[in-house]
Amino acid sequence: MKVPVTWMREFVPVPADVAAVAAKLAACGFEVASIDGDVIDFEITANRPDCLSVYGLAREAAAVFDLDLAGVPASVERPGHAAIPVSIGDAGCGRYAVALATVKVGPSPAWLADRLTAAGVRPINNIVDVTNYVMIEMGHPLHAFDVGRLAGPEIRVRRARAGEKLTTLDGLERTLDDTMLVIADRERAVAIAGVMGGLSSEVAGTTTHVALESAWFLPASVRATSRKLGLKTEASARFERGADITSPVRALGRALELIERIGAGSATGGASDVYPRVFQPRQVSLSRARLAQLLGDAVPDADVQRILGRLGFKPTPAADGWQVTVPAFRIDVAREADLIEEVGRHWGFDRIPATFPSLHAPPREMSPVVARDRLIRRVLCGAGLQEACTFTFIEREAAEPFSGTTGTTGTAGTTGTGSDGLVPILNPLSEKFAVLRPSLLPGLLDALVYNRRRETEQVRLFEAGAAFLPGGEAPRVGWVMAGTRSDHWNGAPGDVDFFEAKGIAALIGEAFGVLVEARATDDRPWFVRGRAADLFIASRGGDAGATDASAIGSIGQLRPDLVASRGLGSGTVVYGGELDPAPLADAGRTRATSIEPLPRYPSIVRDLSIFVGERLPAADVRGTIRSVAPLTLVSVHEFDRYAGKGVPEGQISLSLRLTFRDRDRTLTDAEVQLAIDRIVAALVARHGAVLRGRTD
């Protein structure tokens, strides 16, 4: 909202220092976008339609500087006959006032045109400029009809007929439906109520008689019509936020006064004012105790009454505070806390001492879901990933590849209201927000593409949020990574790989004290076949390879064509994964956590190198080892994987480190060797392993 300070000074004598005026208003909650000469550009929030005007901001300035606010001049109200018959046939119009004037259309005087230009409005002609001037000054939109181009001296406010057409002032023919409110004459619609007038009744150079409209329309009706037609105007911006239902006649009087002052014409007769339900102002109680409690400081009674009075409220003293009458233009004030905010921002938040709020009861215990997600964020950020926050509404094209089997508990093969299993948005803002995301991966992929296209070589992102399935909302943790991989145990450089994506899943499981296992799968259509796996929770016994029944997620390489379709070259390798954290948290809570003392006796370590099939999961090898090893085997893990010269085709050399220890005594070499022999025999029998070497 651009406001020339010279215009504001017609109503309140603020200082000539424009920067000082801007600073004072900024201190009480108004964001200043820019200052250009004597024009201040304010960013007005959607809840303050009363400040989409020079007069509304002048009212705020009067409270800031403690100055008197002058009224807006208007023509003397004429009690003559009704100007033109008006009928309201729909509750979407709460008030409709109209007056007739004889006019001579021409250019506006320089002072009026200059003010409109400074406020960001293009001058057109003196009559249209007056309606725009009043809208900028008072915040209430008006519209002028050429009476000679109306079919009969009558105004009807009604719903449009289905398929009814109207060419608006921008020259476009628009097809209306029966949910839209229109202004019509006896034969046809001549304006879209609260949005834009029609070309057929436009004020032109030949116009000699005009009907000035000043009305109030239901915000929801204007908002819905504006959205359906894709038509945003200065008028609709004010009506859909909530105009002042008590101001139509005042705005009409101001317009007539301006027309007479600039010599553009004069009023003819009285004004028609159809007002079916007269506005009853809201009464809100304000107590001193509650005011002091919320603000943390006691504001003197005189200041409370001064601030509220300057802002247009009418405070009446009561036993414990005030009974406050809320003016019609303050649609955002509905409860005591709203009044306290008004007092606080004009009293000055900087004057309120910084103190801790008093607690009368212990805070409620944190939700397990909040604690769970905080833990995940802390662990993944600590591992070098960056958190992303992506939209829950995404385009259908991005969602469709991820709308099949998801690899998480209870979601495989589900279908929704659409044949593609997606959950559509009934009233999307655009095609970019057509459906709810079935997975976190589409949004994360787009975030990764955004970063890679800005020459960020290594990208590792995660998100903890919700996916939306036909059966309902489901918690998810997703991650994607591209670029060079982290330091690897074999030291080989290269791009991110499957094992790095798998490591993220293992890290999340470890945070909950749960072992997460991966099992190869080809049932995830968004991953490359042969480079994907489902995730499971390892069984309570802790044996690798033995898992609980249901998959909790999946990991793998995202298909190159999906990556290319989102804007990266098909040669970019992207790995990612997604899992449901709820089963992990549940398993972590149900598994007993034990604390063991530091070992008193030494460990014995043995390394084994074996040839096994290249497609044999290492988890199976670990499971076999644990199934035949004694309880003294405390750990087993891989430390090398080699394929190449000296290794039979179709096989790999897998090296494992086994650690043995007894809590009550020192083990002998003979006991450990017996265990090693049993392990080797089991590996040979179950997997056809060939012992390559042994280091004692």
C-alpha positions as CSV (number, residue, x, y, z in Angstrom):
1,M,0.0,0.0,0.0
2,K,1.7,3.2,-1.2
3,V,0.8,6.2,0.9
4,P,1.9,9.8,0.1
5,V,2.5,11.4,3.5
6,T,1.1,14.7,2.2
7,W,-2.2,12.9,1.6
8,M,-2.1,11.5,5.1
9,R,-1.5,14.9,6.6
10,E,-4.9,16.0,5.4
11,F,-6.3,13.9,8.2
12,V,-3.6,13.9,10.9
13,P,-0.7,16.4,11.3
14,V,2.1,13.9,11.3
15,P,5.7,15.3,11.2
16,A,7.1,16.3,7.9
17,D,10.0,13.9,8.3
18,V,8.8,10.9,6.2
19,A,11.4,8.5,7.6
20,A,10.3,9.3,11.2
21,V,6.7,8.6,10.3
22,A,7.7,5.3,8.7
23,A,9.8,4.3,11.7
24,K,7.0,5.0,14.2
25,L,4.5,3.0,12.2
26,A,7.1,0.2,11.8
27,A,7.5,0.1,15.5
28,C,3.9,-0.7,16.0
29,G,3.8,-3.6,13.6
30,F,3.7,-2.3,10.0
31,E,6.4,-3.5,7.6
32,V,7.8,-0.7,5.5
33,A,8.8,-2.0,2.1
34,S,10.4,1.2,0.8
35,I,10.4,5.0,1.0
36,D,10.4,7.1,-2.2
37,G,10.3,10.8,-1.6
38,D,7.2,11.4,0.5
39,V,5.6,8.1,-0.4
40,I,5.9,5.2,2.1
41,D,5.2,1.7,0.7
42,F,3.7,-0.5,3.5
43,E,3.3,-4.3,3.4
44,I,-0.2,-4.8,4.7
45,T,-1.1,-8.2,6.1
46,A,-4.3,-10.0,5.1
47,N,-5.9,-9.5,8.5
48,R,-5.8,-5.7,8.3
49,P,-8.0,-4.6,5.4
50,D,-8.8,-1.4,7.3
51,C,-5.2,-0.3,6.6
52,L,-5.5,-0.7,2.8
53,S,-6.3,3.0,2.7
54,V,-4.7,6.4,3.4
55,Y,-7.3,7.1,6.1
56,G,-6.7,3.7,7.8
57,L,-3.0,4.3,8.1
58,A,-3.7,7.9,9.2
59,R,-5.8,6.5,12.0
60,E,-2.8,4.3,13.1
61,A,-0.5,7.4,12.9
62,A,-2.9,9.4,15.1
63,A,-2.6,6.7,17.8
64,V,1.2,6.5,17.3
65,F,1.7,10.3,17.6
66,D,-1.3,10.9,19.9
67,L,-2.9,13.4,17.5
68,D,-6.5,14.1,16.6
69,L,-7.8,12.5,13.4
70,A,-9.9,14.6,11.1
71,G,-12.9,13.2,9.3
72,V,-13.2,12.7,5.6
73,P,-15.2,15.5,3.9
74,A,-18.4,14.5,2.1
75,S,-21.2,16.1,0.3
76,V,-24.2,17.2,2.4
77,E,-26.6,14.2,2.6
78,R,-29.7,15.0,0.5
79,P,-32.9,13.4,1.8
80,G,-34.5,13.5,-1.7
81,H,-36.2,10.6,-3.6
82,A,-34.5,7.3,-4.2
83,A,-31.9,7.7,-7.0
84,I,-32.6,4.4,-8.7
85,P,-34.5,1.3,-7.7
86,V,-32.3,-1.4,-6.2
87,S,-33.2,-5.0,-5.4
88,I,-30.9,-7.5,-3.6
89,G,-31.7,-11.1,-4.4
90,D,-28.8,-12.9,-2.6
91,A,-27.2,-12.8,0.9
92,G,-23.8,-12.3,-0.8
93,C,-24.6,-8.6,-0.8
94,G,-25.1,-7.1,2.6
95,R,-25.6,-3.5,1.5
96,Y,-26.0,-1.6,-1.7
97,A,-26.0,2.1,-2.0
98,V,-26.3,4.1,-5.3
99,A,-26.5,7.7,-6.3
100,L,-27.0,9.5,-9.6
101,A,-24.9,12.3,-10.9
102,T,-24.8,14.5,-14.0
103,V,-21.2,14.6,-15.2
104,K,-18.9,15.9,-17.9
105,V,-16.2,13.3,-18.5
106,G,-12.7,14.6,-19.1
107,P,-9.1,14.5,-17.6
108,S,-8.7,14.9,-13.9
109,P,-7.0,17.9,-12.3
110,A,-3.2,17.5,-11.9
111,W,-3.3,17.3,-8.1
112,L,-5.7,14.3,-8.2
113,A,-3.9,12.5,-11.0
114,D,-0.6,13.0,-9.3
115,R,-1.9,11.5,-6.0
116,L,-3.2,8.5,-7.8
117,T,0.0,8.0,-9.7
118,A,2.0,8.3,-6.4
119,A,-0.3,5.6,-4.9
120,G,0.4,3.3,-7.9
121,V,-2.9,3.9,-9.8
122,R,-3.0,4.9,-13.4
123,P,-5.3,8.0,-14.1
124,I,-8.1,7.3,-16.7
125,N,-10.7,10.0,-16.6
126,N,-12.2,12.3,-13.9
127,I,-15.1,10.1,-13.0
128,V,-13.2,6.8,-12.8
129,D,-10.3,8.6,-11.1
130,V,-12.7,9.8,-8.3
131,T,-13.9,6.3,-7.6
132,N,-10.2,5.1,-7.4
133,Y,-9.3,8.1,-5.3
134,V,-12.0,7.3,-2.8
135,M,-11.0,3.6,-2.7
136,I,-7.3,4.5,-2.0
137,E,-8.3,7.2,0.5
138,M,-11.1,5.4,2.4
139,G,-10.4,1.8,1.5
140,H,-13.9,1.2,0.1
141,P,-14.2,0.4,-3.6
142,L,-16.8,2.2,-5.8
143,H,-17.9,1.7,-9.3
144,A,-19.5,4.1,-11.9
145,F,-22.0,2.9,-14.5
146,D,-23.0,4.9,-17.6
147,V,-26.8,5.2,-17.0
148,G,-27.4,5.7,-20.7
149,R,-26.0,2.2,-21.4
150,L,-28.1,0.4,-18.8
151,A,-31.4,-1.3,-19.8
152,G,-33.8,0.6,-17.6
153,P,-33.3,2.6,-14.5
154,E,-32.9,-0.4,-12.2
155,I,-30.1,-2.3,-10.4
156,R,-30.5,-5.9,-9.5
157,V,-28.0,-7.9,-7.4
158,R,-28.4,-11.5,-8.2
159,R,-26.6,-14.8,-8.9
160,A,-25.3,-15.2,-12.4
161,R,-27.0,-17.7,-14.6
162,A,-25.0,-20.8,-15.5
163,G,-23.1,-20.1,-18.7
164,E,-24.0,-16.4,-18.6
165,K,-21.3,-14.3,-20.4
166,L,-19.9,-10.9,-19.5
167,T,-17.1,-8.9,-21.2
168,T,-15.2,-7.2,-18.4
169,L,-13.4,-3.9,-18.5
170,D,-10.1,-5.6,-19.4
171,G,-11.8,-6.7,-22.7
172,L,-12.0,-10.4,-22.0
173,E,-15.3,-12.3,-22.3
174,R,-15.8,-14.4,-19.2
175,T,-18.2,-17.3,-18.7
176,L,-20.0,-17.2,-15.3
177,D,-21.7,-19.8,-13.2
178,D,-24.5,-19.8,-10.7
179,T,-22.1,-19.5,-7.7
180,M,-21.0,-16.0,-8.8
181,L,-22.7,-12.7,-7.7
182,V,-23.3,-10.1,-10.4
183,I,-24.8,-6.6,-10.7
184,A,-27.4,-6.6,-13.4
185,D,-29.9,-4.2,-15.1
186,R,-33.3,-5.4,-16.3
187,E,-31.8,-7.6,-19.0
188,R,-28.2,-8.6,-18.4
189,A,-25.2,-8.7,-16.0
190,V,-23.2,-5.4,-16.1
191,A,-20.6,-6.2,-13.5
192,I,-19.1,-9.0,-11.4
193,A,-19.9,-8.0,-7.8
194,G,-16.8,-6.9,-5.9
195,V,-14.4,-7.8,-8.7
196,M,-14.7,-5.8,-12.0
197,G,-17.3,-3.9,-14.0
198,G,-18.5,-4.8,-17.4
199,L,-17.4,-3.2,-20.7
200,S,-21.0,-2.6,-21.8
201,S,-21.6,0.0,-19.1
202,E,-18.2,1.6,-19.0
203,V,-17.9,5.4,-18.4
204,A,-16.6,6.9,-21.6
205,G,-16.1,10.4,-23.1
206,T,-19.7,10.5,-24.2
207,T,-21.2,9.7,-20.8
208,T,-23.4,12.4,-19.3
209,H,-25.2,10.5,-16.4
210,V,-23.6,8.0,-14.1
211,A,-24.8,5.8,-11.3
212,L,-22.2,5.6,-8.5
213,E,-22.3,2.2,-6.7
214,S,-21.0,1.8,-3.2
215,A,-21.7,-1.7,-1.8
216,W,-20.6,-4.4,0.7
217,F,-20.2,-8.0,-0.5
218,L,-19.6,-11.1,1.5
219,P,-15.8,-11.8,1.5
220,A,-16.1,-15.5,0.8
221,S,-18.3,-14.9,-2.2
222,V,-15.8,-12.4,-3.7
223,R,-12.9,-14.6,-2.9
224,A,-14.4,-17.6,-4.6
225,T,-15.4,-15.7,-7.7
226,S,-12.0,-14.0,-8.0
227,R,-10.3,-17.4,-7.7
228,K,-12.5,-19.2,-10.2
229,L,-12.1,-16.4,-12.8
230,G,-8.4,-15.9,-12.1
231,L,-9.1,-12.2,-11.8
232,K,-7.5,-10.2,-9.0
233,T,-8.3,-6.4,-8.7
234,E,-7.8,-3.7,-6.2
235,A,-11.5,-3.9,-5.4
236,S,-11.5,-7.7,-4.9
237,A,-8.4,-7.5,-2.7
238,R,-10.4,-5.3,-0.3
239,F,-13.8,-7.0,-0.5
240,E,-12.4,-10.5,0.0
241,R,-10.5,-9.5,3.1
242,G,-13.5,-7.8,4.6
243,A,-14.7,-4.2,3.9
244,D,-16.5,-1.9,6.4
245,I,-20.2,-2.5,6.0
246,T,-20.9,0.9,7.6
247,S,-18.9,2.9,5.1
248,P,-20.8,2.6,1.7
249,V,-22.9,5.8,2.2
250,R,-19.9,7.8,3.5
251,A,-17.8,6.7,0.6
252,L,-20.6,7.7,-1.8
253,G,-20.8,11.1,-0.2
254,R,-17.0,11.6,-0.5
255,A,-17.2,10.7,-4.2
256,L,-20.0,13.2,-4.9
257,E,-18.1,15.9,-2.9
258,L,-15.0,15.3,-5.1
259,I,-17.0,15.3,-8.3
260,E,-18.5,18.7,-7.4
261,R,-15.1,20.1,-6.2
262,I,-13.3,19.3,-9.4
263,G,-16.2,20.6,-11.6
264,A,-16.9,17.2,-13.1
265,G,-20.6,17.2,-12.3
266,S,-23.2,17.3,-9.6
267,A,-25.5,14.9,-7.7
268,T,-29.0,14.3,-8.9
269,G,-31.6,13.6,-6.2
270,G,-30.9,11.4,-3.1
271,A,-29.2,8.1,-2.7
272,S,-30.7,4.6,-2.6
273,D,-29.4,2.6,0.3
274,V,-30.6,-1.0,0.6
275,Y,-29.4,-2.3,4.0
276,P,-31.3,-5.6,4.9
277,R,-29.5,-6.3,8.2
278,V,-28.1,-3.4,10.0
279,F,-24.7,-4.1,11.5
280,Q,-24.5,-4.5,15.3
281,P,-21.1,-3.8,16.7
282,R,-19.3,-6.4,18.7
283,Q,-18.8,-6.0,22.4
284,V,-15.6,-7.4,23.9
285,S,-14.6,-7.3,27.6
286,L,-11.1,-6.2,28.6
287,S,-9.8,-6.8,32.1
288,R,-6.8,-5.1,33.7
289,A,-5.6,-8.3,35.2
290,R,-5.6,-10.2,31.9
291,L,-3.9,-7.2,30.2
292,A,-1.1,-7.2,32.8
293,Q,-0.8,-11.0,32.6
294,L,-0.4,-11.2,28.8
295,L,1.8,-8.1,28.4
296,G,3.9,-8.7,31.5
297,D,3.4,-5.1,32.6
298,A,0.6,-2.9,33.9
299,V,-0.5,-0.2,31.4
300,P,-2.1,2.9,33.0
301,D,-5.8,3.2,32.5
302,A,-5.5,6.5,30.8
303,D,-3.1,5.1,28.2
304,V,-5.4,2.1,27.5
305,Q,-8.4,4.4,26.9
306,R,-6.3,6.8,24.8
307,I,-4.9,4.0,22.6
308,L,-8.2,2.3,22.0
309,G,-10.0,5.6,21.4
310,R,-7.4,6.8,18.9
311,L,-7.8,3.5,17.0
312,G,-11.6,3.9,16.7
313,F,-12.7,1.6,19.5
314,K,-15.1,2.9,22.2
315,P,-13.9,1.7,25.7
316,T,-16.4,2.1,28.5
317,P,-15.0,1.7,32.1
318,A,-16.2,-1.4,33.9
319,A,-15.6,-2.7,37.4
320,D,-12.5,-4.8,36.4
321,G,-11.5,-3.0,33.2
322,W,-13.5,-2.0,30.2
323,Q,-16.3,-3.0,27.9
324,V,-15.1,-2.2,24.4
325,T,-17.2,-1.6,21.3
326,V,-15.4,-2.8,18.2
327,P,-15.8,-0.7,15.1
328,A,-17.0,-2.4,11.9
329,F,-13.7,-1.8,10.1
330,R,-11.8,-3.9,12.6
331,I,-12.8,-7.4,11.5
332,D,-9.7,-8.9,13.0
333,V,-10.7,-8.0,16.6
334,A,-12.9,-10.7,18.1
335,R,-11.6,-11.4,21.6
336,E,-9.9,-10.0,24.6
337,A,-6.4,-11.0,23.5
338,D,-6.9,-9.0,20.2
339,L,-7.5,-5.9,22.2
340,I,-4.5,-6.6,24.4
341,E,-2.4,-6.8,21.3
342,E,-3.7,-3.4,20.1
343,V,-2.7,-1.9,23.5
344,G,0.6,-3.6,23.5
345,R,1.8,-2.6,20.1
346,H,1.0,1.1,20.6
347,W,2.1,1.1,24.3
348,G,5.4,-0.2,23.0
349,F,6.7,-3.7,23.3
350,D,10.1,-2.2,24.1
351,R,8.7,-0.8,27.3
352,I,7.6,-4.2,28.6
353,P,10.3,-5.7,30.9
354,A,11.7,-9.1,29.8
355,T,10.6,-11.7,32.3
356,F,9.9,-15.4,32.3
357,P,6.2,-16.2,32.2
358,S,4.8,-17.6,35.4
359,L,3.9,-21.3,35.4
360,H,1.0,-22.5,37.4
361,A,1.4,-26.2,36.4
362,P,4.2,-28.3,35.1
363,P,4.4,-28.4,31.3
364,R,2.9,-31.4,29.6
365,E,5.1,-34.2,28.7
366,M,6.5,-34.0,25.2
367,S,4.7,-36.1,22.6
368,P,6.7,-39.2,21.6
369,V,6.3,-38.2,18.0
370,V,8.0,-34.9,18.6
371,A,10.8,-36.5,20.5
372,R,11.2,-39.2,17.8
373,D,11.5,-36.6,15.0
374,R,13.9,-34.5,17.0
375,L,16.1,-37.5,17.5
376,I,16.1,-38.3,13.8
377,R,16.9,-34.7,12.9
378,R,19.8,-34.5,15.4
379,V,21.3,-37.8,14.2
380,L,21.1,-37.1,10.5
381,C,22.3,-33.5,10.8
382,G,25.2,-34.9,12.8
383,A,26.0,-37.3,10.0
384,G,26.4,-34.4,7.5
385,L,23.0,-34.3,5.9
386,Q,21.0,-31.1,5.6
387,E,17.3,-30.9,6.4
388,A,14.9,-29.9,3.7
389,C,11.3,-28.7,4.0
390,T,9.4,-29.5,0.8
391,F,5.7,-28.9,-0.1
392,T,3.1,-31.5,0.7
393,F,1.3,-30.4,-2.5
394,I,3.1,-31.4,-5.6
395,E,2.4,-31.8,-9.3
396,R,0.9,-35.0,-10.6
397,E,3.8,-35.6,-13.0
398,A,6.2,-35.7,-10.1
399,A,4.0,-37.9,-7.9
400,E,3.0,-40.6,-10.4
401,P,6.3,-42.5,-10.4
402,F,6.1,-42.9,-6.7
403,S,2.4,-43.8,-6.4
404,G,2.7,-47.6,-6.6
405,T,4.1,-49.9,-3.9
406,T,5.9,-47.8,-1.3
407,G,7.8,-50.4,0.6
408,T,6.4,-49.4,3.9
409,T,4.1,-51.1,6.4
410,G,0.6,-51.5,5.1
411,T,0.9,-49.4,2.0
412,A,1.8,-51.9,-0.7
413,G,-0.7,-52.0,-3.6
414,T,-3.1,-49.5,-2.2
415,T,-5.3,-47.5,-4.5
416,G,-7.2,-44.3,-3.8
417,T,-10.0,-42.2,-5.2
418,G,-7.9,-41.9,-8.4
419,S,-7.0,-44.8,-10.6
420,D,-3.3,-43.9,-10.0
421,G,-3.6,-44.2,-6.2
422,L,-2.9,-40.5,-5.6
423,V,-4.8,-38.2,-3.3
424,P,-6.0,-35.2,-5.4
425,I,-6.5,-31.6,-4.2
426,L,-10.1,-30.5,-4.9
427,N,-9.2,-26.8,-5.4
428,P,-5.5,-26.7,-6.3
429,L,-3.8,-23.2,-6.6
430,S,-2.2,-24.5,-9.8
431,E,-1.1,-27.7,-11.6
432,K,2.1,-27.5,-9.6
433,F,0.0,-28.3,-6.4
434,A,-2.4,-30.9,-7.9
435,V,-2.0,-33.8,-5.5
436,L,-0.7,-34.7,-2.0
437,R,2.7,-36.2,-2.0
438,P,2.7,-40.1,-1.8
439,S,6.3,-40.0,-0.7
440,L,8.9,-37.6,0.5
441,L,11.3,-38.5,-2.4
442,P,9.7,-36.4,-5.2
443,G,10.1,-33.2,-3.2
444,L,13.6,-34.2,-2.0
445,L,14.6,-35.0,-5.6
446,D,13.5,-31.5,-6.7
447,A,15.4,-29.9,-3.9
448,L,18.5,-31.9,-4.8
449,V,18.1,-30.8,-8.5
450,Y,17.8,-27.2,-7.4
451,N,21.1,-27.4,-5.5
452,R,23.0,-29.4,-8.1
453,R,22.0,-26.9,-10.8
454,R,23.6,-24.2,-8.7
455,E,27.0,-25.9,-8.9
456,T,26.7,-27.6,-5.5
457,E,28.8,-30.7,-6.1
458,Q,27.9,-32.8,-3.1
459,V,24.3,-32.8,-2.0
460,R,22.9,-34.8,0.9
461,L,19.3,-33.9,2.0
462,F,16.8,-35.4,4.4
463,E,13.3,-34.6,5.5
464,A,11.1,-35.9,8.3
465,G,7.4,-35.4,7.5
466,A,4.3,-37.0,6.3
467,A,3.3,-38.8,3.1
468,F,-0.4,-39.0,2.1
469,L,-1.9,-42.3,1.0
470,P,-5.5,-43.1,0.1
471,G,-5.8,-44.7,3.6
472,G,-4.6,-41.6,5.4
473,E,-1.5,-39.7,6.5
474,A,1.7,-41.7,7.3
475,P,5.0,-40.5,9.0
476,R,8.1,-40.8,6.9
477,V,11.8,-40.1,6.9
478,G,13.3,-39.6,3.4
479,W,16.8,-38.9,2.2
480,V,18.6,-38.3,-1.2
481,M,22.3,-37.9,-2.0
482,A,24.4,-37.2,-5.1
483,G,28.0,-36.3,-5.9
484,T,31.2,-37.7,-4.4
485,R,30.7,-40.1,-1.6
486,S,32.0,-39.8,2.0
487,D,35.2,-41.3,3.1
488,H,34.8,-45.1,2.6
489,W,36.5,-48.0,4.3
490,N,38.1,-49.2,1.2
491,G,39.4,-45.7,0.3
492,A,38.2,-45.9,-3.3
493,P,36.9,-42.5,-4.7
494,G,33.7,-42.3,-6.6
495,D,30.1,-41.2,-6.6
496,V,27.6,-42.0,-3.8
497,D,26.6,-45.7,-3.8
498,F,24.0,-48.1,-2.5
499,F,26.0,-48.7,0.7
500,E,26.0,-45.0,1.7
501,A,22.2,-44.8,1.3
502,K,22.0,-48.1,3.3
503,G,24.2,-46.5,6.0
504,I,21.7,-43.7,6.6
505,A,19.0,-46.3,7.3
506,A,21.3,-48.2,9.7
507,L,22.2,-44.9,11.4
508,I,18.5,-44.1,12.0
509,G,17.9,-47.6,13.4
510,E,20.9,-47.3,15.6
511,A,19.5,-44.1,17.1
512,F,16.6,-46.2,18.4
513,G,18.7,-49.1,19.4
514,V,17.4,-51.3,16.6
515,L,19.2,-53.2,13.9
516,V,18.0,-52.4,10.3
517,E,18.6,-55.0,7.6
518,A,18.3,-54.6,3.8
519,R,16.9,-57.2,1.5
520,A,17.2,-57.0,-2.3
521,T,14.0,-56.2,-4.1
522,D,12.8,-55.4,-7.7
523,D,9.4,-54.2,-6.5
524,R,10.1,-50.5,-6.2
525,P,9.4,-48.9,-9.7
526,W,11.2,-45.6,-8.9
527,F,14.5,-47.4,-8.2
528,V,16.9,-49.0,-10.7
529,R,16.4,-52.8,-10.8
530,G,19.2,-54.6,-9.1
531,R,20.1,-51.6,-7.0
532,A,17.3,-51.5,-4.6
533,A,16.4,-53.1,-1.3
534,D,13.6,-53.2,1.3
535,L,14.4,-52.4,4.9
536,F,13.4,-54.6,7.8
537,I,13.9,-54.6,11.6
538,A,16.2,-57.4,12.6
539,S,14.7,-60.0,14.9
540,R,14.9,-59.7,18.7
541,G,17.7,-62.2,18.8
542,G,19.8,-59.8,16.8
543,D,20.9,-62.3,14.2
544,A,21.7,-60.7,10.9
545,G,19.5,-62.1,8.2
546,A,16.6,-62.8,10.6
547,T,14.1,-60.1,10.3
548,D,10.6,-59.1,11.5
549,A,7.9,-59.7,8.9
550,S,7.0,-56.2,7.5
551,A,9.1,-53.9,5.5
552,I,9.5,-50.5,7.0
553,G,11.0,-48.8,3.9
554,S,13.2,-49.0,0.9
555,I,16.5,-47.7,-0.4
556,G,18.1,-47.7,-3.9
557,Q,19.3,-45.7,-6.9
558,L,16.6,-43.4,-8.4
559,R,16.0,-44.2,-12.0
560,P,18.1,-42.0,-14.3
561,D,15.0,-41.1,-16.4
562,L,13.3,-39.8,-13.3
563,V,16.3,-37.7,-12.4
564,A,16.5,-36.4,-16.0
565,S,12.8,-35.5,-16.0
566,R,13.3,-33.2,-13.0
567,G,16.0,-31.3,-14.7
568,L,19.4,-33.1,-14.3
569,G,21.4,-35.0,-16.8
570,S,20.7,-38.7,-16.9
571,G,24.3,-39.4,-16.0
572,T,23.8,-38.0,-12.5
573,V,23.8,-40.8,-10.0
574,V,21.2,-40.2,-7.2
575,Y,20.6,-42.6,-4.3
576,G,17.9,-42.3,-1.8
577,G,15.7,-44.0,0.7
578,E,12.5,-43.7,2.8
579,L,11.3,-45.4,5.9
580,D,8.5,-45.3,8.4
581,P,10.1,-44.2,11.8
582,A,7.1,-45.4,13.9
583,P,8.0,-49.1,13.9
584,L,11.6,-48.2,14.8
585,A,10.5,-46.1,17.7
586,D,8.1,-48.8,18.9
587,A,10.8,-51.5,18.7
588,G,13.2,-49.3,20.5
589,R,10.8,-48.8,23.4
590,T,9.9,-52.5,23.8
591,R,13.5,-53.7,23.7
592,A,15.2,-53.7,27.1
593,T,18.3,-51.5,27.3
594,S,21.1,-53.2,29.3
595,I,24.3,-51.7,30.6
596,E,27.3,-54.0,30.8
597,P,30.5,-53.4,32.7
598,L,33.7,-52.9,30.8
599,P,35.3,-56.3,29.9
600,R,37.8,-57.6,32.5
601,Y,39.3,-60.2,30.2
602,P,41.0,-59.7,26.8
603,S,39.4,-60.3,23.4
604,I,40.7,-62.6,20.7
605,V,40.3,-61.4,17.1
606,R,40.3,-63.7,14.0
607,D,40.1,-62.6,10.4
608,L,38.6,-64.8,7.7
609,S,38.7,-64.3,3.9
610,I,36.4,-66.4,1.8
611,F,35.3,-66.7,-1.8
612,V,31.4,-66.4,-2.1
613,G,28.9,-65.7,-4.8
614,E,28.9,-62.0,-5.8
615,R,25.1,-61.7,-5.3
616,L,25.1,-63.3,-1.8
617,P,24.1,-60.7,0.8
618,A,26.7,-60.1,3.5
619,A,23.8,-60.2,6.0
620,D,23.3,-63.9,5.1
621,V,27.0,-64.6,5.8
622,R,26.7,-62.9,9.1
623,G,23.6,-64.8,10.0
624,T,25.2,-68.1,9.2
625,I,28.3,-67.2,11.4
626,R,26.1,-66.2,14.4
627,S,23.9,-69.3,14.0
628,V,26.8,-71.7,14.7
629,A,29.2,-69.6,16.7
630,P,29.3,-69.9,20.6
631,L,28.1,-67.1,22.8
632,T,31.6,-65.9,23.1
633,L,31.4,-64.3,19.6
634,V,30.7,-60.7,20.5
635,S,31.0,-59.1,17.1
636,V,31.4,-59.8,13.4
637,H,31.7,-57.3,10.6
638,E,33.1,-57.0,7.1
639,F,36.3,-55.0,6.5
640,D,37.1,-55.8,2.8
641,R,35.3,-56.8,-0.4
642,Y,37.4,-57.5,-3.5
643,A,36.6,-58.6,-7.0
644,G,39.1,-58.8,-9.8
645,K,42.4,-60.6,-10.5
646,G,42.8,-63.8,-8.6
647,V,39.0,-64.1,-7.8
648,P,36.9,-66.7,-9.7
649,E,34.4,-65.2,-12.1
650,G,31.0,-64.6,-10.5
651,Q,32.5,-64.5,-7.0
652,I,34.0,-62.0,-4.6
653,S,36.5,-62.1,-1.8
654,L,34.9,-61.2,1.4
655,S,37.0,-60.5,4.5
656,L,35.4,-60.6,8.0
657,R,36.7,-59.8,11.4
658,L,35.4,-61.9,14.3
659,T,35.9,-60.9,17.9
660,F,35.6,-63.5,20.8
661,R,35.5,-62.7,24.5
662,D,34.2,-64.4,27.7
663,R,33.0,-62.2,30.6
664,D,34.3,-64.7,33.2
665,R,37.7,-65.8,32.0
666,T,40.3,-65.7,29.4
667,L,39.6,-67.8,26.3
668,T,42.2,-70.2,25.0
669,D,43.4,-70.4,21.4
670,A,42.1,-73.9,21.1
671,E,38.5,-72.8,22.0
672,V,38.6,-70.0,19.5
673,Q,40.0,-72.3,16.8
674,L,37.3,-74.8,17.4
675,A,34.7,-72.1,16.9
676,I,36.4,-70.9,13.7
677,D,36.4,-74.4,12.3
678,R,32.7,-74.8,13.0
679,I,32.0,-71.4,11.3
680,V,34.1,-72.3,8.2
681,A,32.3,-75.6,7.9
682,A,28.9,-73.9,8.1
683,L,29.9,-71.3,5.4
684,V,31.1,-74.1,3.1
685,A,28.0,-76.2,3.6
686,R,25.4,-73.4,3.3
687,H,27.0,-71.0,0.8
688,G,29.6,-73.0,-1.0
689,A,32.3,-70.7,0.5
690,V,35.9,-71.4,-0.2
691,L,38.4,-70.4,2.5
692,R,40.9,-68.0,1.0
693,G,43.2,-67.4,4.0
694,R,43.2,-67.0,7.7
695,T,45.1,-64.5,9.8
696,D,45.5,-65.5,13.5
